[in-house]
């Protein structure tokens, strides 16, 4: 961001005032930011976004070490997505294997999503407290072991129990992965890197769909896909063992001169919750909409093509792969443009465009038409998602860049956890006539109507929400090291880093602060 030195009204306080100001700022291409001078005095100014730079030059800003952290985070997120979609794209096979309905199989998806918030809280706080490395290593290896346990589940009850435990550990991946990947990226490159990183989820889906295509359509072939998933997760965990801790985390801990005590961590966490609870609720609501958005538009799409559109396993898998290729392309492009166009504007435009494409998404009959429309729908669905990693990082309290994004994301997942089950239950209770004249489950209309409602919710929620594009968070100490006790009170200690003194507000991490070229 570049300052214009033009004064602006202060950052609004309160829910209604913030919503009103956010709506007004949506139509102003400049961004309202708070600038802090060397004396700790703050003023609010307008800043203009720096024009988009050549993406190759942005990628070149990352050092070899930066790339290392980014690729490990991307690999962890990809393996996490493969693990999840190994089940979601094989619901028909699993229903036949366990002798139950597709709606019952979708219960496993619901349980997985429901318990991810527990893992996000535990592993997120561990990442903020002890670093990104070892919590991720433990997380990924246990995930692989649980994939193997799924293969050996003899009954449907055992299967549900293992998938519930799997959800708990799966929840810990996202926060540490995006914190490690993005906190080491240069500020100008974060929009682009956020878009690429988020597409680890889509890439994991593509890999799972390719594996599903390769193993064929027999009842037992699903086990091979789970073996591959287990190998990927354990492999990422082992590889992470051989690479160092995040540079940002190490430098911050070194600057603090000591590790935080449990009491200090708890004191700072309580202070953060007291100050940021409104932001917390907003991010959970936003992530609820977004998780409904992705799960409703993708988890049952393979089932929709197999049942309502009567494609074979190979055709449905190929269409699913092309659909997620569109997601990878859209997320990367729109994440990149959000650095200039704005996080909220990018999300809103992408959601509106996805709504326009819904009829073309569910009406085609052949593999080619479904592949093309699926490509473009997911281009915009995951295009909006491509903004989310960096948007959540910028909205997060700086010391909680692992736990805050991870937990708000997974709480949104928990609330939206019945999405696949709801779609399956409604679709299987209503019927449409297929091209061959058969009465089949109404997956197409159900997904179309639900996606339109969800896209509208995302537009409204984002339009009235905050944005902190370009926010600095590099100089904040790890959680539990940003407070000190003075006169029996807990106060912010961040100024030890900035000016070598205590008790003075003005750290650039306060609400609305941004990195400016002055």
C-alpha positions, 0 to 999 in steps of 0.5 A, a space after each residue: 500500500 502507498 500512503 496518499 497522506 490524505 486524512 480519513 475518518 478514524 476506523 469505526 468502533 462497534 458492529 453497526 458503525 463498522 458495517 456502515 463504514 465497511 459498506 461505504 469503503 467497498 466503493 472507494 478504491 483506496 483503503 483506510 489505514 492507521 499510521 503510527 509514527 515513531 512517537 507512537 502517535 496514530 493518524 488515519 489516512 487513505 492509502 492506494 493499492 500498489 499496481 499489480 506486479 508481474 507474478 514472476 517478479 513476485 515469485 522471485 521475491 521469495 528466497 529459497 528458505 521462503 519457498 521451502 516453508 511455502 511448499 511444505 505448507 502447501 504439501 500438508 494442506 494438499 495431503 489434508 484435502 486428499 485425506 478428506 476427499 478420499 471419502 467424499 468422492 467414493 460415497 457410492 463405493 462405500 455405501 455398497 461395501 457397508 451395505 448402507 445408503 449414501 446418506 448414511 455414508 455422508 454421516 462420516 463426512 458430517 462427523 469429520 467436519 464436526 470434530 475438526 474445530 477441536 483439533 484446530 484449537 489444540 494444534 493451533 495453540 500448540 503452533 502459536 506457543 511452541 512453533 509450527 514444526 512439531 505439532 504439524 509432524 505429529 498431526 500428519 503422522 497420526 492422520 496417516 495412521 487413521 487412514 490405515 485404521 479406516 481401511 481395517 474398519 470391519 463394521 460401519 460403526 467402526 468406520 464412523 468411530 475412526 472417521 470421527 477421530 480422524 476429523 479431530 486430527 485433521 482440524 489441526 493442519 490448516 492453521 499451522 500450514 497457512 501460518 508457516 507458508 504465508 508468514 514467511 512470504 514478502 508482503 507484496 506477494 501474499 495475495 498471489 501466494 495465498 491463492 496458490 496455497 488455498 488451491 492445495 485443497 483443490 489439488 488434493 481433490 484432483 489427486 484423490 479423483 485421479 486415484 479413484 479413476 486409476 483404481 476402477 469402480 469395484 467395491 473394494 477399490 476404495 481401500 487403495 485410495 486410502 492407502 495412498 492417502 495414508 502414505 501422503 500424510 505420513 510422508 509429509 510428516 516425515 519430510 517436515 522433520 528434516 526442515 527447520 522451524 519457521 524463521 518468523 517464529 524463531 526470530 520473534 521468540 529470540 526477540 522475546 528472550 524467553 519462552 512464555 509461561 502457561 500463565 502468561 499464555 492464558 493471560 494473553 489469550 484472555 486479553 485477546 478474546 476480550 478485545 477480539 471476540 466480535 472479530 472472532 464471531 464475524 470470521 466464524 460466520 464468514 467461514 460457515 458460509 464459505 464451508 457450506 459454499 465448497 462442500 455443497 458445490 463439490 462433495 456430492 457432485 460426483 454422486 450427482 454425475 453418477 446417479 442423475 446424469 448416469 455417467 460411469 465411474 471413469 466419466 464422473 472422475 474425469 469431470 471431477 478432475 477438470 472441475 478442480 483444475 478450474 478451482 486451482 486456476 481460479 484460486 490462484 488468479 483471484 488470490 493474486 488480483 486481490 492484492 490490488 483489487 481488494 480482498 472483499 471486492 474479489 470475494 464478492 465478485 467471485 460469489 456473484 459470478 458463481 451464482 450466474 453459472 449455476 444453471 449451466 452447472 447442473 443442466 448439461 447431460 454429457 461428460 463434456 458439458 458437465 466438465 466445462 460448467 464444473 470448471 467455471 463454477 469452481 473457478 469462481 468458488 475456489 477463486 473466492 476461497 483463494 483470498 481466504 488464507 491471507 484475509 484470515 491472517 490479516 484479520 487475526 490477532 498477530 500472535 495467534 496467526 495459527 490458532 485464530 485462522 485455524 479455529 475460525 475456519 474449523 468452527 465454520 466447518 463444524 457448523 456447516 458439517 451437515 451440508 453433505 448430509 442435508 444435500 443427500 437427504 433432500 436429494 434422495 427424498 425428491 426425484 427428477 427424470 433422467 435422460 434415460 427416462 428413469 426417476 432418480 435422486 434430485 441432486 442437481 436442483 438441490 445443489 443449485 438452490 443451496 449454492 445460490 443461497 450460500 453465494 448470496 450469504 457470502 456477498 452480504 457478509 463480506 460487504 459489511 465486514 472488515 478488511 486489513 489488506 497489507 497488515 504487518 504482523 512480522 514483529 509480534 512475539 509468540 503467544 504468551 510473550 506480548 503481555 507484562 504485569 504492571 501494577 497488578 494489571 496485564 498490559 501489552 508488551 509489544 513495544 519492547 520490540 519497537 522502541 525498547 520500552 513498555 506500556 505504550 500503545 501504537 504497535 502497527 498490529 492494532 485494528 486497521 494498521 497497514 504496511 505503507 511506503 511513506 
